[in-house]
Amino acid sequence: PFKIFADGQVSNLKITKHSGSTAFDLACFLAVKNAAPFLPLPKHCHSSVNIQFEFRYNIFKNATS
């Protein structure tokens, strides 16, 4: 989870459930961190919003596409 403030800044970014792959966890963490700051929140929003989501991935062996 993490928090986005009205100006698009991020705080409290952390991983709460590890994938079992340190490299994958770090890549996901840095994807959010490096995307910040985000666009400002719309004027009618609260001063901040809490965000929580999951990165999911699939590895297909012998994929032809």
Buried (B, 14 or more C-beta within 10 A) or exposed (E): EBEBBBEEEBEEBEEEEEBEEEEEBEEBBEEBEEEEEBEEBEEEEEEBEEBEEEEEEEEEEEEEE
